[in-house]
Amino acid sequence: MSKTVEFYFDLGSPATYLAYTQLPKICTQTGGQLIYIPMLLGGVFKATGNASPATVPAKGRYMFQDLDRYAKRYGVPLKINPHFPINTLMLMRAVTGMQLRHPERFPALIDCLFNALWVDGRSLDDPATVAAVLTEHGFDPHEVLALTADEEVKAALKDNTEKAVQRGVFGAPSMFIDNQLFFGQDRLDFVLEALR
């Protein structure tokens, strides 16, 4: 029986972007099933008392150098977003809404938003920029942004975030296999082992 990887993610994390580029390959290699669970990283930080490593200047500088090393190892593009940190509430509601209402378009949406943030360095806490990115990728920005005001969508994102905290999540990316937590894109070797 194939195992599942529950991938708790927030688009605003560069480490999560790197995990996102690798997890589908890992699951293909092992026959694992990847389950995307959008959460609000700001809500997780607030609930757990955690904060981004970037809030500690020396640690932040190191983290960005280390992420660059991993991007080179993985052979994927990474540009640290000049607008970082990004308020992702609107984005995470949009992806949650897409997952609920139009699941067939969910992969294309997270792909375009991850790339806009971590390859193109776009300012996605600006609604006009978000609308432009969506239009460039064949999405109707009015339809996507309408999802962010949907009460069921808001509740689903809040619920995902609360459940993540209850399960012990304190940051992103967080992955569960058989209820075991793996935190950080630098733990993907353990994810691979657990799936095997």
N, C-alpha and C positions, 0 to 999 in steps of 0.2 A: 504494500500500500504506500503510495507516495506521500511524502510529508509536505506540510505547508509552511511558508514563511509569511508571517503577518508583519507587514512593513508599515510601521507608523512613521509618517513623514510630514514635513512642512517645507514648502518650496523655498522659504527664506534661508535655509541652511545650506552652505556650500558642501559640507560633509555629506548631507543627505543627497545632494545632486550627484556626488561621486558614487554613493551606494546605488542610487537609481540607475547609473550607467552600467553597473556590474551585476546586480541581482538577477535580471532576466537571463543572462548567460549562465550564471551559477545554477539557476533553476532548470534551465535547458539541459545542462550537463548531468544533473542529478535526478531529473524527473520530478523535481519539486514544483509545488504550485505557489505562485506569488500572489498574495492578497494585499492590495493597497488600502491602507487605512489613514485617511487625512486627519490630522489633528492640528491644533493651534499651539505652536511652540511657546508663544508668549503666555498662554494659559497654563501650560505645563510648568514653565519657569516660575510663574506666580504661585502656583499651588505647592511647588516643591522647594522654593527658596533658592533655586538654581539661577544661573545667569550665563549669558554667552561668554565663552573664553575671550572674545574680542573686547570685553569690558575691562580686562586686565591688559594694559598696553604691551608688556613684554610677551605675555602668553599669546595675545592676538597676533603679534608679528610672527611669532614662531608657528602658530597654527596655520597662517596663510602660506608660509614657506613649506610646511609639511604637506598641506593639501596640494600644493603645486607639484611636489615630489610624487605624490600618489597619482595625480592626473597624468604625469609623464609615464609612470609605470603602467597605468591602465591604457595609455594611448588615446586619451580623450581630451578635448579642449576644456580649459577652465580659465575664466577671467574673473578675478575678484571684483565684484560689483562696486563701482565707485559710490553708489547710493546706499551701500550696506551700513547699518541694518535696515531692512525693508519691513514695514508694517504689512503683514500678510493676511490680515483678517478678511479683506475683500477677496483676495486670491483663493484662500482656503475655503471660503464659502462657495466660490465659483466652482472649484474642483469637486467639492462635496456634492453640490447640486448637480453637476454633470454626471457624477458617479450614480446618483439616485435617479435622475430623470432621463439621461441619455448615455447609458453605460458604454454603448458602442463608440462614442466619441471621446470618452474619458481618456484613453491612452494618448490620443492626438493632442488633447488639451494640456495634459501635464507635460508632455514632451515640448510643446511650443513655449510653455511658461518657464520650465526649467532652463531651456536654451536661451530664452530672452534674458533671464536673470544671470546665468552663470557662463554663458558663451558670449552673448552680445552686450552684457552690462547695462541693460535697460532699466529705467526707473519705474518699477512696477507698483510703487505706492501712489503713482499719479494715474487717476482714472483715464485721462486722455491717452497716455502712453499704453495703458492696458488695452483700450479700445483699438488703438492702431495695431498693436501686436496681434490681437484676435482677428482683425480684418485681414492682415497680411497672411494669416494661416487658414483663411476660409471659414472663420466663425462669425456669426452675427453678434457683434458686441452687445447690442440691446438685449438679445435673448440670453446671453451668458450672464451679463450683469444683473438681469432681472432675477436670476437664481439666487443672488446674494441677499435679496430682500425676502425670500421665501421662508416663512416661519418654520416649516418642516426641515428645510436645509439648515437653518441656523441651529435648530435643536439637535440635528444629527451631528453636526460638527462639535457642538458643546458636549454631547454624549460621548463621542469618540474620545475627546480630550479628557473627560472625567474618567472614562474607563481606562485610558492609558495610564493616568496617574495612579488609579487603584491597582493596576498591575505592576507598578514599580517603575514606570517610565519617568525619567527626569530630564531627557534631552532627545535630540534627533541626530542621526537616524536611530531608531530602536526597532529591533526585529525579534520576533518570538518564534521559536520552533519547539513544539511540545511544551508550551508554557515556560520555556527557558528564555530569558532575556539576553540578547546580544546588543550592546550599545556601541555605536560608532562605525564609520566606514572602514576603519582600520581593524575591525574584528571580522571581516568577511571570510577570512580563512577558517575561523571557527564555525561560521554559518555553513560553509562548504562541508566541513567535517561532520557537522550535525546532520546535514541532509544526506550524507553518504551512509 
